[in-house]
Amino acid sequence: MSQHGTAPPGTRTRSAAQHLTLEELRAARQRTVLDALRQLRPEFLVVNSRSRGRTMANGVPVFENGMYVGGVEMLAGIPVAAAIEIERLSESRARELFGSYCTCLGGVIHVRTR
């Protein structure tokens, strides 16, 4: 870590690897959140391997501003220009935030938009 509390260029902490900032999204120069994730964090789109056998038909569940919106195909309808941040949350963290009835098998992608 540098004196300013950031990781050196080219390295990511575990939390940074699970998070995309507004600056990173803008730098990707993609039109949709799905395209940005494919470029910057393709691992977000893969269901956690520990959840095999319990996966959802649409793959990783997607939440937008705390509301379930569907599977990863929904990310194609969210413009990068509208996104503030994107997080890949574990199943347990998603259940803490969205409740015990959350469709959170294998974790979720949470997109905050304007």
ChimeraX commands (.cxc) that place a marker at each C-alpha (Angstrom):
marker #1 position 0.00,0.00,0.00 radius 0.5
marker #1 position 1.15,3.53,-0.69 radius 0.5
marker #1 position 1.14,6.31,1.88 radius 0.5
marker #1 position -2.28,7.34,0.54 radius 0.5
marker #1 position -3.83,3.95,1.35 radius 0.5
marker #1 position -4.08,2.71,-2.21 radius 0.5
marker #1 position -2.58,-0.41,-3.72 radius 0.5
marker #1 position 0.35,0.03,-6.12 radius 0.5
marker #1 position -0.59,0.18,-9.83 radius 0.5
marker #1 position -1.18,-3.25,-11.33 radius 0.5
marker #1 position -2.22,-4.85,-8.04 radius 0.5
marker #1 position -5.67,-5.34,-6.58 radius 0.5
marker #1 position -6.74,-6.24,-3.10 radius 0.5
marker #1 position -9.46,-8.85,-2.72 radius 0.5
marker #1 position -12.05,-6.14,-2.10 radius 0.5
marker #1 position -10.91,-4.11,-5.10 radius 0.5
marker #1 position -11.13,-7.24,-7.24 radius 0.5
marker #1 position -14.80,-7.51,-6.23 radius 0.5
marker #1 position -15.58,-3.88,-6.95 radius 0.5
marker #1 position -15.59,-1.61,-10.01 radius 0.5
marker #1 position -15.49,2.16,-9.53 radius 0.5
marker #1 position -16.96,4.91,-11.67 radius 0.5
marker #1 position -13.46,5.80,-12.87 radius 0.5
marker #1 position -12.74,2.23,-13.99 radius 0.5
marker #1 position -16.08,2.02,-15.79 radius 0.5
marker #1 position -15.47,5.28,-17.66 radius 0.5
marker #1 position -11.94,4.20,-18.61 radius 0.5
marker #1 position -13.29,0.97,-20.15 radius 0.5
marker #1 position -15.03,2.97,-22.92 radius 0.5
marker #1 position -17.84,0.45,-23.23 radius 0.5
marker #1 position -21.53,1.21,-23.81 radius 0.5
marker #1 position -23.17,-1.31,-21.48 radius 0.5
marker #1 position -22.37,-2.68,-18.04 radius 0.5
marker #1 position -22.27,-6.19,-19.53 radius 0.5
marker #1 position -19.58,-5.16,-22.03 radius 0.5
marker #1 position -17.59,-3.38,-19.30 radius 0.5
marker #1 position -17.69,-6.47,-17.09 radius 0.5
marker #1 position -16.62,-8.70,-19.97 radius 0.5
marker #1 position -13.61,-6.43,-20.45 radius 0.5
marker #1 position -12.69,-5.55,-16.86 radius 0.5
marker #1 position -13.97,-8.35,-14.60 radius 0.5
marker #1 position -15.14,-11.36,-16.63 radius 0.5
marker #1 position -14.95,-13.42,-13.42 radius 0.5
marker #1 position -18.00,-11.47,-12.14 radius 0.5
marker #1 position -20.10,-13.28,-14.76 radius 0.5
marker #1 position -19.17,-16.78,-13.54 radius 0.5
marker #1 position -21.20,-18.52,-10.83 radius 0.5
marker #1 position -19.08,-19.28,-7.76 radius 0.5
marker #1 position -17.69,-22.83,-8.14 radius 0.5
marker #1 position -18.72,-23.76,-4.59 radius 0.5
marker #1 position -22.36,-23.35,-5.61 radius 0.5
marker #1 position -22.29,-25.89,-8.47 radius 0.5
marker #1 position -25.34,-28.05,-8.47 radius 0.5
marker #1 position -27.38,-25.16,-7.06 radius 0.5
marker #1 position -26.97,-22.61,-9.83 radius 0.5
marker #1 position -29.73,-20.47,-11.28 radius 0.5
marker #1 position -30.78,-20.86,-14.90 radius 0.5
marker #1 position -29.71,-17.26,-15.67 radius 0.5
marker #1 position -26.31,-17.62,-14.03 radius 0.5
marker #1 position -25.31,-14.92,-11.55 radius 0.5
marker #1 position -28.31,-12.97,-10.19 radius 0.5
marker #1 position -28.22,-9.22,-10.85 radius 0.5
marker #1 position -29.46,-6.54,-8.46 radius 0.5
marker #1 position -29.79,-2.89,-9.43 radius 0.5
marker #1 position -29.99,-0.38,-6.58 radius 0.5
marker #1 position -30.91,-3.15,-4.17 radius 0.5
marker #1 position -33.67,-4.68,-6.31 radius 0.5
marker #1 position -33.48,-8.04,-8.09 radius 0.5
marker #1 position -33.72,-7.48,-11.87 radius 0.5
marker #1 position -32.83,-10.91,-13.31 radius 0.5
marker #1 position -29.80,-12.65,-14.75 radius 0.5
marker #1 position -26.65,-11.32,-16.39 radius 0.5
marker #1 position -28.52,-10.58,-19.63 radius 0.5
marker #1 position -30.09,-7.61,-17.78 radius 0.5
marker #1 position -26.65,-5.95,-17.67 radius 0.5
marker #1 position -26.87,-5.39,-21.43 radius 0.5
marker #1 position -29.71,-2.93,-20.76 radius 0.5
marker #1 position -27.78,-0.80,-18.26 radius 0.5
marker #1 position -25.64,1.91,-19.90 radius 0.5
marker #1 position -22.20,2.43,-18.38 radius 0.5
marker #1 position -23.04,6.15,-18.27 radius 0.5
marker #1 position -25.78,5.36,-15.71 radius 0.5
marker #1 position -23.59,3.17,-13.47 radius 0.5
marker #1 position -21.93,4.53,-10.34 radius 0.5
marker #1 position -20.33,1.30,-9.12 radius 0.5
marker #1 position -20.55,-2.46,-9.53 radius 0.5
marker #1 position -19.85,-5.06,-6.84 radius 0.5
marker #1 position -19.63,-8.83,-6.90 radius 0.5
marker #1 position -21.07,-9.91,-3.56 radius 0.5
marker #1 position -20.74,-13.32,-1.95 radius 0.5
marker #1 position -23.89,-15.31,-1.25 radius 0.5
marker #1 position -23.64,-14.63,2.48 radius 0.5
marker #1 position -23.07,-10.88,2.02 radius 0.5
marker #1 position -25.95,-10.66,-0.48 radius 0.5
marker #1 position -28.27,-12.39,2.00 radius 0.5
marker #1 position -27.22,-9.90,4.70 radius 0.5
marker #1 position -28.10,-6.98,2.41 radius 0.5
marker #1 position -31.13,-8.32,0.54 radius 0.5
marker #1 position -32.67,-10.74,3.05 radius 0.5
marker #1 position -33.01,-14.47,3.53 radius 0.5
marker #1 position -35.31,-14.86,0.50 radius 0.5
marker #1 position -32.64,-13.42,-1.81 radius 0.5
marker #1 position -32.02,-15.32,-5.06 radius 0.5
marker #1 position -28.33,-15.23,-4.20 radius 0.5
marker #1 position -27.00,-18.69,-5.03 radius 0.5
marker #1 position -23.31,-18.33,-5.75 radius 0.5
marker #1 position -23.34,-14.61,-5.04 radius 0.5
marker #1 position -24.73,-11.64,-6.97 radius 0.5
marker #1 position -23.72,-8.68,-9.09 radius 0.5
marker #1 position -24.97,-5.44,-7.57 radius 0.5
marker #1 position -25.06,-2.37,-9.81 radius 0.5
marker #1 position -25.62,1.08,-8.35 radius 0.5
marker #1 position -27.00,3.53,-10.88 radius 0.5
marker #1 position -27.93,7.20,-10.92 radius 0.5
marker link #1:1,2 radius 0.2
marker link #1:2,3 radius 0.2
marker link #1:3,4 radius 0.2
marker link #1:4,5 radius 0.2
marker link #1:5,6 radius 0.2
marker link #1:6,7 radius 0.2
marker link #1:7,8 radius 0.2
marker link #1:8,9 radius 0.2
marker link #1:9,10 radius 0.2
marker link #1:10,11 radius 0.2
marker link #1:11,12 radius 0.2
marker link #1:12,13 radius 0.2
marker link #1:13,14 radius 0.2
marker link #1:14,15 radius 0.2
marker link #1:15,16 radius 0.2
marker link #1:16,17 radius 0.2
marker link #1:17,18 radius 0.2
marker link #1:18,19 radius 0.2
marker link #1:19,20 radius 0.2
marker link #1:20,21 radius 0.2
marker link #1:21,22 radius 0.2
marker link #1:22,23 radius 0.2
marker link #1:23,24 radius 0.2
marker link #1:24,25 radius 0.2
marker link #1:25,26 radius 0.2
marker link #1:26,27 radius 0.2
marker link #1:27,28 radius 0.2
marker link #1:28,29 radius 0.2
marker link #1:29,30 radius 0.2
marker link #1:30,31 radius 0.2
marker link #1:31,32 radius 0.2
marker link #1:32,33 radius 0.2
marker link #1:33,34 radius 0.2
marker link #1:34,35 radius 0.2
marker link #1:35,36 radius 0.2
marker link #1:36,37 radius 0.2
marker link #1:37,38 radius 0.2
marker link #1:38,39 radius 0.2
marker link #1:39,40 radius 0.2
marker link #1:40,41 radius 0.2
marker link #1:41,42 radius 0.2
marker link #1:42,43 radius 0.2
marker link #1:43,44 radius 0.2
marker link #1:44,45 radius 0.2
marker link #1:45,46 radius 0.2
marker link #1:46,47 radius 0.2
marker link #1:47,48 radius 0.2
marker link #1:48,49 radius 0.2
marker link #1:49,50 radius 0.2
marker link #1:50,51 radius 0.2
marker link #1:51,52 radius 0.2
marker link #1:52,53 radius 0.2
marker link #1:53,54 radius 0.2
marker link #1:54,55 radius 0.2
marker link #1:55,56 radius 0.2
marker link #1:56,57 radius 0.2
marker link #1:57,58 radius 0.2
marker link #1:58,59 radius 0.2
marker link #1:59,60 radius 0.2
marker link #1:60,61 radius 0.2
marker link #1:61,62 radius 0.2
marker link #1:62,63 radius 0.2
marker link #1:63,64 radius 0.2
marker link #1:64,65 radius 0.2
marker link #1:65,66 radius 0.2
marker link #1:66,67 radius 0.2
marker link #1:67,68 radius 0.2
marker link #1:68,69 radius 0.2
marker link #1:69,70 radius 0.2
marker link #1:70,71 radius 0.2
marker link #1:71,72 radius 0.2
marker link #1:72,73 radius 0.2
marker link #1:73,74 radius 0.2
marker link #1:74,75 radius 0.2
marker link #1:75,76 radius 0.2
marker link #1:76,77 radius 0.2
marker link #1:77,78 radius 0.2
marker link #1:78,79 radius 0.2
marker link #1:79,80 radius 0.2
marker link #1:80,81 radius 0.2
marker link #1:81,82 radius 0.2
marker link #1:82,83 radius 0.2
marker link #1:83,84 radius 0.2
marker link #1:84,85 radius 0.2
marker link #1:85,86 radius 0.2
marker link #1:86,87 radius 0.2
marker link #1:87,88 radius 0.2
marker link #1:88,89 radius 0.2
marker link #1:89,90 radius 0.2
marker link #1:90,91 radius 0.2
marker link #1:91,92 radius 0.2
marker link #1:92,93 radius 0.2
marker link #1:93,94 radius 0.2
marker link #1:94,95 radius 0.2
marker link #1:95,96 radius 0.2
marker link #1:96,97 radius 0.2
marker link #1:97,98 radius 0.2
marker link #1:98,99 radius 0.2
marker link #1:99,100 radius 0.2
marker link #1:100,101 radius 0.2
marker link #1:101,102 radius 0.2
marker link #1:102,103 radius 0.2
marker link #1:103,104 radius 0.2
marker link #1:104,105 radius 0.2
marker link #1:105,106 radius 0.2
marker link #1:106,107 radius 0.2
marker link #1:107,108 radius 0.2
marker link #1:108,109 radius 0.2
marker link #1:109,110 radius 0.2
marker link #1:110,111 radius 0.2
marker link #1:111,112 radius 0.2
marker link #1:112,113 radius 0.2
marker link #1:113,114 radius 0.2
view
